[in-house]
Each structure stands twice: as structure tokens, then as C-alpha cells.
């Protein structure tokens, strides 16, 4: 397998965690977002959206991080990242989607660059935007974690799930942009536990070959 990735992409970070948790070997292929290499024809031939990550497996290419992780879950089901019952799987997916669909898209690199370049916002305004949406998203996730966690170390139950895989990269971004995460002690405690796990640590941005 090849993973087309960028060290600071939280979407790629999710997939790196999932691959590590499932014990899968893969080749990391960095795609530098800063000079726009994700818009070059050779990469667009792989992923017409021009985004990372993209996973190549057996000649097939899968895009979108949650689609990639669901594919891994179906083809390499052990250890599972979703609970056993349909209701519990829905609850975990709801937390993962709250991050991947509601929170992250408002704050990814292309949105922030658009605020700067096309809308003429300065860095202070962009930072205010970022911190506002982090706080909005984390408020709901904090309550979901309090209700769903079985041990205070996982978003749901007592083992790693898709919700945990999505939370850690988002918390990394929040800290990088100096968001105040103190109002979210449940999320902070969960992240502290998860970030110490070797599968999460190996996936961290500063552990990647293209980190700079």
C-alpha cells in the first residue's frame, strides 16, 4: 500500500493512525501542500480532488480519510475500530463525522488561505475564525465523550475507535493554533492517553519523513 500524505494534514494523520493500529505496512509518499504539488497533473490523475490523503492498494486508489478508514475496517477488520452493535457503531460514527464533516472543513488549509487571499483577512482574523470553530465543535464533543467514554481514556467505551482516531489530529491542530482547550477536560484527558500509545505516536506530524 501507498499512502499519499502530508505531515500536517489532519485527514492524513487519521489514516496513518488507522494503518498503525491495524499493523499494516505502507509506503509513505509525501505530497507537499504548500507549493501546490497536490494540484500537479500527476497527482490529480490519482486524486481528482487534489487533496490528501489518498491510499493506493492493489492498484486501486481510495480518497477521503473516512472512506479510506472504512475500507481498511472492512478489508482488514482486526483490530476493529467500530463497536459490535449497530447503535454503538452509529454513536462512534457520529463523533467521527462531527470532526471530519462539521469541524475540520471550516479550518483546513485551503479555507484559511481563502480567508487570507480572497477575502483579505489578516492573521488575527484568521486565528479568531479558527478558534471560534474549534470551540464550537469541541463543546459538543466534550459532552459526547462524557456520556460515551467507559474509562475516561477513550471517546467511546474502553477501547480505541474511529472517534479516537479523528479526535487526536483535531486536538493537534487546536494546540498548534493556540486554541484554549482547558474548557474541554474530557477531550484533553482522552488525548493525553491516546497520544502516548505507540500507534498514535508514530503517526504524529513531527514523526513523519516530510516534517519541517
C-alpha positions as CSV (number, residue, x, y, z in Angstrom):
1,X,0.0,0.0,0.0
2,X,1.0,3.6,-0.6
3,X,-0.3,6.5,1.4
4,X,-0.1,9.9,-0.3
5,X,0.2,12.1,2.7
6,X,1.3,15.5,4.2
7,X,2.7,15.6,7.6
8,X,0.4,18.3,9.0
9,X,-2.8,17.2,7.3
10,X,-5.2,16.0,10.0
11,X,-7.0,13.9,7.5
12,X,-3.8,12.1,6.5
13,X,-2.9,11.9,10.2
14,X,-6.2,9.9,10.8
15,X,-5.3,7.4,8.2
16,X,-1.7,7.0,9.5
17,X,-3.2,6.2,12.9
18,X,-5.6,3.6,11.5
19,X,-2.9,1.9,9.5
20,X,-0.7,1.7,12.5
21,X,-3.5,0.4,14.7
22,X,-4.2,-2.4,12.2
23,X,-0.5,-3.2,12.0
24,X,-0.3,-2.6,8.2
25,X,2.9,-1.8,6.4
26,X,2.7,1.0,3.8
27,X,4.9,3.3,1.8
28,X,4.5,7.0,2.7
29,X,4.5,9.3,-0.3
30,X,4.7,12.9,0.8
31,X,2.6,15.5,-1.2
32,X,3.7,19.0,-0.1
33,X,0.6,21.2,0.1
34,X,2.5,24.4,0.5
35,X,3.9,24.8,-3.1
36,X,0.8,23.3,-4.5
37,X,2.1,19.9,-5.6
38,X,-1.3,18.4,-4.8
39,X,-2.5,20.4,-7.9
40,X,0.0,18.9,-10.3
41,X,-1.4,16.8,-13.1
42,X,0.3,13.6,-11.9
43,X,-1.3,13.8,-8.5
44,X,-4.7,14.9,-9.9
45,X,-4.6,11.7,-12.0
46,X,-4.6,9.8,-8.7
47,X,-7.0,12.0,-6.8
48,X,-9.1,14.4,-8.9
49,X,-10.0,16.4,-5.8
50,X,-6.3,17.3,-5.3
51,X,-6.5,16.5,-1.6
52,X,-4.6,14.3,0.8
53,X,-4.8,11.6,1.8
54,X,-5.1,9.0,-0.9
55,X,-4.5,5.3,-0.4
56,X,-3.3,3.1,-3.2
57,X,-4.0,-0.6,-2.6
58,X,-3.5,-3.2,-5.2
59,X,-3.7,-0.6,-8.0
60,X,-6.9,1.0,-6.7
61,X,-6.9,4.5,-5.2
62,X,-9.3,5.5,-2.4
63,X,-9.7,9.1,-1.4
64,X,-11.3,10.8,1.6
65,X,-9.9,9.8,5.0
66,X,-13.1,8.3,6.5
67,X,-13.7,6.3,3.3
68,X,-10.2,5.0,3.5
69,X,-10.5,4.0,7.1
70,X,-13.9,2.3,6.5
71,X,-12.2,0.4,3.6
72,X,-9.5,-0.7,6.0
73,X,-12.1,-1.7,8.5
74,X,-13.9,-3.9,6.0
75,X,-10.8,-5.5,4.4
76,X,-8.6,-5.7,7.5
77,X,-11.1,-6.0,10.3
78,X,-8.8,-6.7,13.2
79,X,-8.5,-5.0,15.5
80,X,-11.8,-3.3,14.9
81,X,-12.2,0.4,15.1
82,X,-16.0,0.2,15.4
83,X,-18.1,-1.4,18.1
84,X,-20.1,-4.5,17.7
85,X,-23.7,-3.3,17.8
86,X,-25.3,-1.1,15.1
87,X,-26.3,1.5,17.7
88,X,-22.9,1.8,19.2
89,X,-21.3,2.0,15.7
90,X,-23.7,4.8,14.9
91,X,-22.6,6.7,18.0
92,X,-18.9,6.4,17.2
93,X,-19.5,7.4,13.6
94,X,-21.5,10.5,14.8
95,X,-18.5,11.7,16.8
96,X,-16.1,11.0,13.9
97,X,-18.3,12.8,11.5
98,X,-18.7,15.8,13.8
99,X,-15.0,16.2,13.4
100,X,-14.5,15.2,9.8
101,X,-17.6,16.9,8.3
102,X,-18.5,19.8,10.7
103,X,-15.3,20.9,12.3
104,X,-12.3,20.2,10.2
105,X,-13.6,21.5,6.8
106,X,-14.1,25.0,8.2
107,X,-10.5,25.1,9.3
108,X,-8.4,23.3,6.8
109,X,-5.6,24.9,4.8
110,X,-7.4,25.9,1.7
111,X,-10.2,27.6,3.7
112,X,-7.7,29.5,5.8
113,X,-5.8,30.5,2.6
114,X,-9.0,31.7,1.0
115,X,-9.8,33.9,4.0
116,X,-6.4,35.4,3.7
117,X,-6.0,35.8,-0.1
118,X,-9.5,36.3,-1.5
119,X,-11.3,37.8,1.5
120,X,-8.3,39.9,2.7
121,X,-8.4,38.8,6.3
122,X,-5.3,39.4,8.4
123,X,-3.8,36.7,10.6
124,X,-5.6,37.9,13.7
125,X,-9.0,37.5,11.9
126,X,-8.0,34.1,10.6
127,X,-6.9,32.9,14.1
128,X,-10.2,34.2,15.5
129,X,-12.1,32.2,12.9
130,X,-10.1,29.1,13.7
131,X,-10.5,29.3,17.4
132,X,-14.3,30.0,17.2
133,X,-15.0,26.9,15.2
134,X,-12.7,24.7,17.4
135,X,-14.6,25.8,20.5
136,X,-18.0,25.3,18.8
137,X,-17.1,21.8,17.7
138,X,-15.3,20.8,20.9
139,X,-18.3,21.8,23.1
140,X,-20.5,19.1,21.7
141,X,-17.7,16.5,21.5
142,X,-16.9,17.1,25.2
143,X,-20.4,16.2,26.2
144,X,-20.5,13.2,23.9
145,X,-17.2,12.0,25.4
146,X,-18.5,12.3,28.9
147,X,-21.6,10.3,28.0
148,X,-19.8,7.7,25.9
149,X,-16.4,7.0,27.4
150,X,-16.2,4.0,29.6
151,X,-12.9,4.8,31.2
152,X,-12.1,8.5,30.6
153,X,-9.4,7.4,28.2
154,X,-11.4,6.8,25.0
155,X,-14.2,8.7,23.3
156,X,-16.5,5.7,23.5
157,X,-16.3,2.6,25.6
158,X,-13.0,1.3,26.7
159,X,-11.0,0.7,23.5
160,X,-9.8,2.7,20.6
161,X,-12.5,3.5,18.0
162,X,-12.8,5.7,14.9
163,X,-13.8,8.6,17.1
164,X,-10.4,8.5,18.9
165,X,-8.6,8.3,15.5
166,X,-10.4,11.5,14.5
167,X,-10.0,13.4,17.8
168,X,-6.2,13.3,18.2
169,X,-5.4,15.1,14.9
170,X,-8.0,17.7,15.6
171,X,-6.6,18.3,19.0
172,X,-3.1,18.6,17.5
173,X,-4.4,21.4,15.2
174,X,-6.2,23.1,18.0
175,X,-3.0,23.3,20.0
176,X,-1.0,24.4,17.0
177,X,-3.3,27.4,16.6
178,X,-3.1,28.1,20.3
179,X,-6.7,27.4,21.0
180,X,-7.8,27.3,24.6
181,X,-8.6,23.7,25.2
182,X,-8.9,24.0,29.0
183,X,-12.7,24.1,28.9
184,X,-12.6,20.5,27.5
185,X,-11.0,18.4,30.2
186,X,-12.6,15.1,29.0
187,X,-11.1,15.6,25.5
188,X,-7.8,16.6,26.9
189,X,-7.6,13.5,29.2
190,X,-8.5,11.2,26.3
191,X,-5.9,12.8,24.0
192,X,-3.2,12.5,26.7
193,X,-3.8,8.8,26.9
194,X,-4.1,8.2,23.2
195,X,-1.0,10.3,22.2
196,X,1.1,8.1,24.5
197,X,0.2,4.9,22.5
198,X,2.9,3.9,20.1
199,X,0.5,3.7,17.1
200,X,-0.6,7.3,17.6
201,X,2.9,8.5,18.4
202,X,4.3,7.0,15.1
203,X,1.6,8.8,13.2
204,X,2.2,12.2,14.7
205,X,3.2,15.0,12.3
206,X,6.7,15.5,13.8
207,X,7.5,11.8,13.3
208,X,6.9,11.9,9.5
209,X,9.7,11.9,6.9
210,X,8.4,15.2,5.4
211,X,8.1,17.0,8.7
212,X,9.6,20.5,8.6
